[in-house]
Amino acid sequence: MYKKAMSHLASYGALVLVPAYNAERHLDELIERLREHVCPEFLLFVNDGSTDGTLGKLKENGVNYISFPENRGKGAALKAGFDYAI
């Protein structure tokens, strides 16, 4: 799936990147809304060391994600997403 997403990404040049920290209670609604407008392969969440159920929600919803074991900050989350996109 990663290679498929990357080949599409290279041709369109767009990725929706969502850094998330302790966002469990918002994820179901956010993911549902994003899926109305964005193909799943162009959507990436970065779990920034959340201590709530954020990682579980990402897995439950079957979205692409990167997960840090501890909080590294928004900048590190964005950089990881940019690296993924490149």
Short mmCIF file of the C-alpha atoms (twelve columns), coordinates in Angstrom:
data_MODEL
# 
_entry.id   MODEL 
# 
loop_
_atom_site.group_PDB 
_atom_site.id 
_atom_site.type_symbol 
_atom_site.label_atom_id 
_atom_site.label_alt_id 
_atom_site.label_comp_id 
_atom_site.label_asym_id 
_atom_site.label_seq_id 
_atom_site.Cartn_x 
_atom_site.Cartn_y 
_atom_site.Cartn_z 
_atom_site.pdbx_PDB_model_num 
ATOM 1  C CA . MET A 1  0.000   0.000  0.000  1 
ATOM 2  C CA . TYR A 2  2.861   2.376  0.783  1 
ATOM 3  C CA . LYS A 3  4.356   2.099  -2.725 1 
ATOM 4  C CA . LYS A 4  0.925   2.471  -4.313 1 
ATOM 5  C CA . ALA A 5  0.241   5.607  -2.285 1 
ATOM 6  C CA . MET A 6  3.642   7.018  -3.127 1 
ATOM 7  C CA . SER A 7  3.219   6.464  -6.881 1 
ATOM 8  C CA . HIS A 8  -0.106  8.321  -6.797 1 
ATOM 9  C CA . LEU A 9  1.363   10.999 -4.568 1 
ATOM 10 C CA . ALA A 10 4.223   11.590 -6.980 1 
ATOM 11 C CA . SER A 11 1.799   12.187 -9.840 1 
ATOM 12 C CA . TYR A 12 -0.535  14.483 -7.923 1 
ATOM 13 C CA . GLY A 13 1.825   16.044 -5.384 1 
ATOM 14 C CA . ALA A 14 -0.673  16.247 -2.501 1 
ATOM 15 C CA . LEU A 15 -0.880  14.684 0.928  1 
ATOM 16 C CA . VAL A 16 -3.132  15.625 3.831  1 
ATOM 17 C CA . LEU A 17 -0.918  15.439 6.904  1 
ATOM 18 C CA . VAL A 18 -2.524  15.483 10.352 1 
ATOM 19 C CA . PRO A 19 -0.285  15.658 13.433 1 
ATOM 20 C CA . ALA A 20 -2.196  14.252 16.402 1 
ATOM 21 C CA . TYR A 21 -1.523  14.391 20.126 1 
ATOM 22 C CA . ASN A 22 -4.136  12.995 22.512 1 
ATOM 23 C CA . ALA A 23 -6.792  13.435 19.829 1 
ATOM 24 C CA . GLU A 24 -8.742  10.218 20.436 1 
ATOM 25 C CA . ARG A 25 -12.097 11.884 21.033 1 
ATOM 26 C CA . HIS A 26 -11.946 13.813 17.736 1 
ATOM 27 C CA . LEU A 27 -10.557 11.200 15.366 1 
ATOM 28 C CA . ASP A 28 -13.689 9.276  14.350 1 
ATOM 29 C CA . GLU A 29 -15.445 12.433 13.171 1 
ATOM 30 C CA . LEU A 30 -12.315 13.951 11.609 1 
ATOM 31 C CA . ILE A 31 -11.464 10.811 9.667  1 
ATOM 32 C CA . GLU A 32 -15.046 10.454 8.451  1 
ATOM 33 C CA . ARG A 33 -15.059 14.055 7.217  1 
ATOM 34 C CA . LEU A 34 -11.654 13.797 5.576  1 
ATOM 35 C CA . ARG A 35 -12.672 10.625 3.737  1 
ATOM 36 C CA . GLU A 36 -15.477 12.583 2.089  1 
ATOM 37 C CA . HIS A 37 -12.864 14.727 0.328  1 
ATOM 38 C CA . VAL A 38 -9.559  12.829 0.357  1 
ATOM 39 C CA . CYS A 39 -8.626  9.377  -0.948 1 
ATOM 40 C CA . PRO A 40 -7.311  7.242  1.925  1 
ATOM 41 C CA . GLU A 41 -3.879  6.834  0.319  1 
ATOM 42 C CA . PHE A 42 -3.407  10.625 0.387  1 
ATOM 43 C CA . LEU A 43 -4.109  10.865 4.108  1 
ATOM 44 C CA . LEU A 44 -1.438  10.493 6.800  1 
ATOM 45 C CA . PHE A 45 -1.714  10.904 10.561 1 
ATOM 46 C CA . VAL A 46 1.296   11.271 12.841 1 
ATOM 47 C CA . ASN A 47 0.608   10.135 16.387 1 
ATOM 48 C CA . ASP A 48 2.969   12.276 18.438 1 
ATOM 49 C CA . GLY A 49 3.355   10.037 21.501 1 
ATOM 50 C CA . SER A 50 -0.263  10.299 22.624 1 
ATOM 51 C CA . THR A 51 -1.091  8.875  26.041 1 
ATOM 52 C CA . ASP A 52 -4.793  8.370  25.324 1 
ATOM 53 C CA . GLY A 53 -6.314  5.997  22.752 1 
ATOM 54 C CA . THR A 54 -5.204  7.958  19.675 1 
ATOM 55 C CA . LEU A 55 -3.088  5.125  18.262 1 
ATOM 56 C CA . GLY A 56 -5.909  2.629  18.760 1 
ATOM 57 C CA . LYS A 57 -8.354  4.903  16.921 1 
ATOM 58 C CA . LEU A 58 -5.956  5.268  13.989 1 
ATOM 59 C CA . LYS A 59 -5.584  1.485  13.768 1 
ATOM 60 C CA . GLU A 60 -9.347  0.984  14.175 1 
ATOM 61 C CA . ASN A 61 -10.053 3.389  11.309 1 
ATOM 62 C CA . GLY A 62 -7.451  1.788  9.039  1 
ATOM 63 C CA . VAL A 63 -5.691  5.020  8.090  1 
ATOM 64 C CA . ASN A 64 -2.028  5.496  7.203  1 
ATOM 65 C CA . TYR A 65 -0.074  6.617  10.228 1 
ATOM 66 C CA . ILE A 66 3.324   7.100  11.773 1 
ATOM 67 C CA . SER A 67 3.535   6.740  15.540 1 
ATOM 68 C CA . PHE A 68 6.157   8.096  17.941 1 
ATOM 69 C CA . PRO A 69 6.584   6.302  21.292 1 
ATOM 70 C CA . GLU A 70 6.947   9.660  23.070 1 
ATOM 71 C CA . ASN A 71 5.892   13.233 22.371 1 
ATOM 72 C CA . ARG A 72 8.415   14.965 20.119 1 
ATOM 73 C CA . GLY A 73 6.430   18.079 19.262 1 
ATOM 74 C CA . LYS A 74 4.488   19.300 16.256 1 
ATOM 75 C CA . GLY A 75 7.621   20.155 14.263 1 
ATOM 76 C CA . ALA A 76 8.950   16.598 14.506 1 
ATOM 77 C CA . ALA A 77 5.536   15.213 13.572 1 
ATOM 78 C CA . LEU A 78 5.374   17.450 10.511 1 
ATOM 79 C CA . LYS A 79 8.941   16.570 9.501  1 
ATOM 80 C CA . ALA A 80 8.123   12.847 9.702  1 
ATOM 81 C CA . GLY A 81 5.104   13.462 7.466  1 
ATOM 82 C CA . PHE A 82 7.182   15.481 4.997  1 
ATOM 83 C CA . ASP A 83 9.793   12.713 4.899  1 
ATOM 84 C CA . TYR A 84 7.027   10.193 4.192  1 
ATOM 85 C CA . ALA A 85 5.710   12.359 1.360  1 
ATOM 86 C CA . ILE A 86 9.121   12.815 -0.234 1 
# 
